[in-house]
């Protein structure tokens, strides 16, 4: 398992609700969280798979996402 961090524009609980189905499918329930209190709205994901699936899920819900090193 690898932990990845992404900067997003997911800014509220409603936004989190919009990305939940896609992230649950691509990362698994309980394997991700968004820190909406962080100015960069950091999404932390623990996955086995491809980060492209995470990026697609967030973009598919209408949000911006950028990998943070």
Backbone atoms as SQL, in Angstrom:
CREATE TABLE atoms (id INTEGER PRIMARY KEY, chain TEXT, resi INTEGER, resn TEXT, atom TEXT, x REAL, y REAL, z REAL);
INSERT INTO atoms VALUES
  (1, 'A', 1, 'UNK', 'N', 0.844, -1.183, 0.000),
  (2, 'A', 1, 'UNK', 'CA', 0.000, 0.000, 0.000),
  (3, 'A', 1, 'UNK', 'C', 0.886, 1.243, 0.000),
  (4, 'A', 2, 'UNK', 'N', 0.438, 2.236, -0.711),
  (5, 'A', 2, 'UNK', 'CA', 1.173, 3.485, -0.833),
  (6, 'A', 2, 'UNK', 'C', 0.251, 4.635, -0.438),
  (7, 'A', 3, 'UNK', 'N', 0.791, 5.611, 0.288),
  (8, 'A', 3, 'UNK', 'CA', 0.015, 6.792, 0.656),
  (9, 'A', 3, 'UNK', 'C', 0.384, 7.933, -0.275),
  (10, 'A', 4, 'UNK', 'N', -0.638, 8.482, -0.927),
  (11, 'A', 4, 'UNK', 'CA', -0.464, 9.576, -1.877),
  (12, 'A', 4, 'UNK', 'C', -1.184, 10.809, -1.360),
  (13, 'A', 5, 'UNK', 'N', -0.650, 11.977, -1.673),
  (14, 'A', 5, 'UNK', 'CA', -1.288, 13.238, -1.285),
  (15, 'A', 5, 'UNK', 'C', -1.518, 14.089, -2.528),
  (16, 'A', 6, 'UNK', 'N', -2.682, 14.731, -2.542),
  (17, 'A', 6, 'UNK', 'CA', -3.072, 15.569, -3.664),
  (18, 'A', 6, 'UNK', 'C', -3.636, 16.889, -3.156),
  (19, 'A', 7, 'UNK', 'N', -3.320, 17.971, -3.852),
  (20, 'A', 7, 'UNK', 'CA', -3.934, 19.268, -3.591),
  (21, 'A', 7, 'UNK', 'C', -5.210, 19.312, -4.426),
  (22, 'A', 8, 'UNK', 'N', -6.318, 19.746, -3.811),
  (23, 'A', 8, 'UNK', 'CA', -7.606, 19.775, -4.511),
  (24, 'A', 8, 'UNK', 'C', -8.313, 21.106, -4.251),
  (25, 'A', 9, 'UNK', 'N', -9.489, 21.237, -4.820),
  (26, 'A', 9, 'UNK', 'CA', -10.366, 22.359, -4.492),
  (27, 'A', 9, 'UNK', 'C', -11.676, 21.844, -3.888),
  (28, 'A', 10, 'UNK', 'N', -11.594, 20.718, -3.191),
  (29, 'A', 10, 'UNK', 'CA', -12.727, 20.139, -2.463),
  (30, 'A', 10, 'UNK', 'C', -12.811, 20.901, -1.141),
  (31, 'A', 11, 'UNK', 'N', -13.826, 21.777, -0.996),
  (32, 'A', 11, 'UNK', 'CA', -13.779, 22.727, 0.106),
  (33, 'A', 11, 'UNK', 'C', -14.833, 22.577, 1.191),
  (34, 'A', 12, 'UNK', 'N', -15.787, 21.665, 1.024),
  (35, 'A', 12, 'UNK', 'CA', -16.842, 21.560, 2.033),
  (36, 'A', 12, 'UNK', 'C', -17.396, 20.138, 2.073),
  (37, 'A', 13, 'UNK', 'N', -18.259, 19.900, 3.042),
  (38, 'A', 13, 'UNK', 'CA', -18.860, 18.581, 3.178),
  (39, 'A', 13, 'UNK', 'C', -19.664, 18.165, 1.958),
  (40, 'A', 14, 'UNK', 'N', -20.328, 19.131, 1.329),
  (41, 'A', 14, 'UNK', 'CA', -21.084, 18.832, 0.114),
  (42, 'A', 14, 'UNK', 'C', -20.172, 18.390, -1.017),
  (43, 'A', 15, 'UNK', 'N', -19.013, 19.030, -1.101),
  (44, 'A', 15, 'UNK', 'CA', -18.019, 18.658, -2.116),
  (45, 'A', 15, 'UNK', 'C', -17.499, 17.244, -1.849),
  (46, 'A', 16, 'UNK', 'N', -17.229, 16.959, -0.579),
  (47, 'A', 16, 'UNK', 'CA', -16.758, 15.617, -0.210),
  (48, 'A', 16, 'UNK', 'C', -17.804, 14.583, -0.610),
  (49, 'A', 17, 'UNK', 'N', -19.073, 14.895, -0.385),
  (50, 'A', 17, 'UNK', 'CA', -20.147, 13.970, -0.755),
  (51, 'A', 17, 'UNK', 'C', -20.155, 13.702, -2.258),
  (52, 'A', 18, 'UNK', 'N', -19.813, 14.718, -3.061),
  (53, 'A', 18, 'UNK', 'CA', -19.787, 14.540, -4.515),
  (54, 'A', 18, 'UNK', 'C', -18.675, 13.593, -4.964),
  (55, 'A', 19, 'UNK', 'N', -17.523, 13.631, -4.299),
  (56, 'A', 19, 'UNK', 'CA', -16.403, 12.779, -4.720),
  (57, 'A', 19, 'UNK', 'C', -16.428, 11.406, -4.058),
  (58, 'A', 20, 'UNK', 'N', -17.247, 11.236, -3.020),
  (59, 'A', 20, 'UNK', 'CA', -17.252, 9.984, -2.260),
  (60, 'A', 20, 'UNK', 'C', -17.494, 8.746, -3.116),
  (61, 'A', 21, 'UNK', 'N', -18.516, 8.699, -3.969),
  (62, 'A', 21, 'UNK', 'CA', -18.729, 7.458, -4.742),
  (63, 'A', 21, 'UNK', 'C', -17.522, 7.074, -5.597),
  (64, 'A', 22, 'UNK', 'N', -16.950, 8.035, -6.293),
  (65, 'A', 22, 'UNK', 'CA', -15.807, 7.751, -7.159),
  (66, 'A', 22, 'UNK', 'C', -14.572, 7.337, -6.387),
  (67, 'A', 23, 'UNK', 'N', -14.302, 8.020, -5.271),
  (68, 'A', 23, 'UNK', 'CA', -13.123, 7.667, -4.474),
  (69, 'A', 23, 'UNK', 'C', -13.314, 6.337, -3.753),
  (70, 'A', 24, 'UNK', 'N', -14.524, 6.062, -3.286),
  (71, 'A', 24, 'UNK', 'CA', -14.769, 4.759, -2.663),
  (72, 'A', 24, 'UNK', 'C', -14.548, 3.635, -3.667),
  (73, 'A', 25, 'UNK', 'N', -14.941, 3.864, -4.913),
  (74, 'A', 25, 'UNK', 'CA', -14.761, 2.846, -5.950),
  (75, 'A', 25, 'UNK', 'C', -13.289, 2.685, -6.330),
  (76, 'A', 26, 'UNK', 'N', -12.568, 3.787, -6.465),
  (77, 'A', 26, 'UNK', 'CA', -11.181, 3.702, -6.939),
  (78, 'A', 26, 'UNK', 'C', -10.172, 3.435, -5.831),
  (79, 'A', 27, 'UNK', 'N', -10.437, 3.896, -4.609),
  (80, 'A', 27, 'UNK', 'CA', -9.475, 3.723, -3.513),
  (81, 'A', 27, 'UNK', 'C', -9.976, 2.773, -2.437),
  (82, 'A', 28, 'UNK', 'N', -11.281, 2.608, -2.356),
  (83, 'A', 28, 'UNK', 'CA', -11.859, 1.770, -1.312),
  (84, 'A', 28, 'UNK', 'C', -12.350, 2.621, -0.148),
  (85, 'A', 29, 'UNK', 'N', -13.472, 2.225, 0.412),
  (86, 'A', 29, 'UNK', 'CA', -14.051, 2.936, 1.542),
  (87, 'A', 29, 'UNK', 'C', -13.075, 2.932, 2.711),
  (88, 'A', 30, 'UNK', 'N', -12.849, 4.096, 3.287),
  (89, 'A', 30, 'UNK', 'CA', -11.953, 4.211, 4.437),
  (90, 'A', 30, 'UNK', 'C', -10.490, 4.377, 4.082),
  (91, 'A', 31, 'UNK', 'N', -10.167, 4.384, 2.795),
  (92, 'A', 31, 'UNK', 'CA', -8.768, 4.511, 2.366),
  (93, 'A', 31, 'UNK', 'C', -8.413, 5.917, 1.906),
  (94, 'A', 32, 'UNK', 'N', -9.284, 6.872, 2.158),
  (95, 'A', 32, 'UNK', 'CA', -9.018, 8.243, 1.721),
  (96, 'A', 32, 'UNK', 'C', -9.678, 9.229, 2.672),
  (97, 'A', 33, 'UNK', 'N', -9.141, 10.463, 2.685),
  (98, 'A', 33, 'UNK', 'CA', -9.753, 11.544, 3.448),
  (99, 'A', 33, 'UNK', 'C', -9.318, 12.877, 2.859),
  (100, 'A', 34, 'UNK', 'N', -10.190, 13.866, 2.997),
  (101, 'A', 34, 'UNK', 'CA', -9.889, 15.216, 2.534),
  (102, 'A', 34, 'UNK', 'C', -9.830, 16.125, 3.756),
  (103, 'A', 35, 'UNK', 'N', -8.742, 16.869, 3.883),
  (104, 'A', 35, 'UNK', 'CA', -8.604, 17.849, 4.961),
  (105, 'A', 35, 'UNK', 'C', -9.110, 19.192, 4.445),
  (106, 'A', 36, 'UNK', 'N', -10.399, 19.447, 4.662),
  (107, 'A', 36, 'UNK', 'CA', -10.989, 20.685, 4.144),
  (108, 'A', 36, 'UNK', 'C', -10.561, 21.904, 4.966),
  (109, 'A', 37, 'UNK', 'N', -9.921, 21.685, 6.105),
  (110, 'A', 37, 'UNK', 'CA', -9.413, 22.798, 6.913),
  (111, 'A', 37, 'UNK', 'C', -8.035, 23.267, 6.451),
  (112, 'A', 38, 'UNK', 'N', -7.348, 22.439, 5.691),
  (113, 'A', 38, 'UNK', 'CA', -6.043, 22.800, 5.144),
  (114, 'A', 38, 'UNK', 'C', -6.270, 23.761, 3.977),
  (115, 'A', 39, 'UNK', 'N', -5.507, 24.839, 3.884),
  (116, 'A', 39, 'UNK', 'CA', -5.698, 25.788, 2.772),
  (117, 'A', 39, 'UNK', 'C', -5.570, 25.140, 1.389),
  (118, 'A', 40, 'UNK', 'N', -4.800, 24.057, 1.289),
  (119, 'A', 40, 'UNK', 'CA', -4.626, 23.379, 0.000),
  (120, 'A', 40, 'UNK', 'C', -5.602, 22.221, -0.187),
  (121, 'A', 41, 'UNK', 'N', -6.519, 22.027, 0.782),
  (122, 'A', 41, 'UNK', 'CA', -7.563, 20.990, 0.683),
  (123, 'A', 41, 'UNK', 'C', -6.945, 19.639, 0.301),
  (124, 'A', 42, 'UNK', 'N', -6.061, 19.144, 1.146),
  (125, 'A', 42, 'UNK', 'CA', -5.274, 17.954, 0.845),
  (126, 'A', 42, 'UNK', 'C', -6.114, 16.680, 0.921),
  (127, 'A', 43, 'UNK', 'N', -6.068, 15.926, -0.154),
  (128, 'A', 43, 'UNK', 'CA', -6.664, 14.593, -0.232),
  (129, 'A', 43, 'UNK', 'C', -5.544, 13.592, 0.015),
  (130, 'A', 44, 'UNK', 'N', -5.703, 12.745, 1.030),
  (131, 'A', 44, 'UNK', 'CA', -4.734, 11.697, 1.333),
  (132, 'A', 44, 'UNK', 'C', -5.388, 10.362, 1.010),
  (133, 'A', 45, 'UNK', 'N', -4.701, 9.554, 0.215),
  (134, 'A', 45, 'UNK', 'CA', -5.245, 8.281, -0.248),
  (135, 'A', 45, 'UNK', 'C', -4.216, 7.188, -0.007),
  (136, 'A', 46, 'UNK', 'N', -4.672, 6.059, 0.531),
  (137, 'A', 46, 'UNK', 'CA', -3.818, 4.886, 0.671),
  (138, 'A', 46, 'UNK', 'C', -4.326, 3.845, -0.315),
  (139, 'A', 47, 'UNK', 'N', -3.490, 3.508, -1.309),
  (140, 'A', 47, 'UNK', 'CA', -3.937, 2.610, -2.378),
  (141, 'A', 47, 'UNK', 'C', -2.860, 1.613, -2.764),
  (142, 'A', 48, 'UNK', 'N', -3.313, 0.567, -3.405),
  (143, 'A', 48, 'UNK', 'CA', -2.450, -0.418, -4.047),
  (144, 'A', 48, 'UNK', 'C', -2.299, -0.078, -5.518),
  (145, 'A', 49, 'UNK', 'N', -3.303, 0.598, -6.017),
  (146, 'A', 49, 'UNK', 'CA', -3.430, 0.751, -7.456),
  (147, 'A', 49, 'UNK', 'C', -2.818, 1.994, -8.034),
  (148, 'A', 50, 'UNK', 'N', -3.399, 2.364, -9.124),
  (149, 'A', 50, 'UNK', 'CA', -2.898, 3.421, -9.978),
  (150, 'A', 50, 'UNK', 'C', -3.422, 4.780, -9.518),
  (151, 'A', 51, 'UNK', 'N', -2.541, 5.755, -9.390),
  (152, 'A', 51, 'UNK', 'CA', -2.976, 7.097, -8.994),
  (153, 'A', 51, 'UNK', 'C', -3.862, 7.740, -10.057),
  (154, 'A', 52, 'UNK', 'N', -3.761, 7.285, -11.298),
  (155, 'A', 52, 'UNK', 'CA', -4.603, 7.832, -12.368),
  (156, 'A', 52, 'UNK', 'C', -6.081, 7.613, -12.079),
  (157, 'A', 53, 'UNK', 'N', -6.423, 6.492, -11.426),
  (158, 'A', 53, 'UNK', 'CA', -7.818, 6.228, -11.074),
  (159, 'A', 53, 'UNK', 'C', -8.331, 7.251, -10.064),
  (160, 'A', 54, 'UNK', 'N', -7.474, 7.643, -9.127),
  (161, 'A', 54, 'UNK', 'CA', -7.848, 8.642, -8.126),
  (162, 'A', 54, 'UNK', 'C', -8.065, 9.993, -8.812),
  (163, 'A', 55, 'UNK', 'N', -7.126, 10.367, -9.656),
  (164, 'A', 55, 'UNK', 'CA', -7.221, 11.642, -10.375),
  (165, 'A', 55, 'UNK', 'C', -8.487, 11.675, -11.228),
  (166, 'A', 56, 'UNK', 'N', -8.771, 10.586, -11.918),
  (167, 'A', 56, 'UNK', 'CA', -9.981, 10.510, -12.756),
  (168, 'A', 56, 'UNK', 'C', -11.249, 10.631, -11.925),
  (169, 'A', 57, 'UNK', 'N', -11.265, 9.999, -10.756),
  (170, 'A', 57, 'UNK', 'CA', -12.452, 10.050, -9.897),
  (171, 'A', 57, 'UNK', 'C', -12.730, 11.475, -9.430),
  (172, 'A', 58, 'UNK', 'N', -11.685, 12.190, -9.037),
  (173, 'A', 58, 'UNK', 'CA', -11.858, 13.563, -8.552),
  (174, 'A', 58, 'UNK', 'C', -12.240, 14.493, -9.703),
  (175, 'A', 59, 'UNK', 'N', -11.544, 14.384, -10.816),
  (176, 'A', 59, 'UNK', 'CA', -11.875, 15.219, -11.981),
  (177, 'A', 59, 'UNK', 'C', -13.278, 14.902, -12.492),
  (178, 'A', 60, 'UNK', 'N', -13.653, 13.624, -12.461),
  (179, 'A', 60, 'UNK', 'CA', -14.975, 13.212, -12.915),
  (180, 'A', 60, 'UNK', 'C', -16.099, 13.806, -12.081),
  (181, 'A', 61, 'UNK', 'N', -15.792, 14.126, -10.821),
  (182, 'A', 61, 'UNK', 'CA', -16.783, 14.759, -9.946),
  (183, 'A', 61, 'UNK', 'C', -16.766, 16.282, -10.096),
  (184, 'A', 62, 'UNK', 'N', -15.863, 16.783, -10.958),
  (185, 'A', 62, 'UNK', 'CA', -15.840, 18.209, -11.249),
  (186, 'A', 62, 'UNK', 'C', -14.858, 19.036, -10.432),
  (187, 'A', 63, 'UNK', 'N', -13.866, 18.384, -9.845),
  (188, 'A', 63, 'UNK', 'CA', -12.909, 19.099, -9.003),
  (189, 'A', 63, 'UNK', 'C', -11.505, 19.035, -9.583),
  (190, 'A', 64, 'UNK', 'N', -10.691, 20.013, -9.194),
  (191, 'A', 64, 'UNK', 'CA', -9.283, 20.051, -9.605),
  (192, 'A', 64, 'UNK', 'C', -8.467, 19.176, -8.656),
  (193, 'A', 65, 'UNK', 'N', -7.401, 18.586, -9.184),
  (194, 'A', 65, 'UNK', 'CA', -6.532, 17.739, -8.372),
  (195, 'A', 65, 'UNK', 'C', -5.120, 17.809, -8.935),
  (196, 'A', 66, 'UNK', 'N', -4.152, 17.868, -8.025),
  (197, 'A', 66, 'UNK', 'CA', -2.743, 17.939, -8.411),
  (198, 'A', 66, 'UNK', 'C', -1.932, 17.165, -7.376),
  (199, 'A', 67, 'UNK', 'N', -1.091, 16.254, -7.836),
  (200, 'A', 67, 'UNK', 'CA', -0.289, 15.446, -6.915),
  (201, 'A', 67, 'UNK', 'C', 0.720, 16.319, -6.179),
  (202, 'A', 68, 'UNK', 'N', 0.872, 16.047, -4.883),
  (203, 'A', 68, 'UNK', 'CA', 1.844, 16.733, -4.037),
  (204, 'A', 68, 'UNK', 'C', 2.919, 15.723, -3.676),
  (205, 'A', 69, 'UNK', 'N', 4.186, 16.133, -3.775),
  (206, 'A', 69, 'UNK', 'CA', 5.280, 15.210, -3.437),
  (207, 'A', 69, 'UNK', 'C', 5.558, 15.183, -1.961);
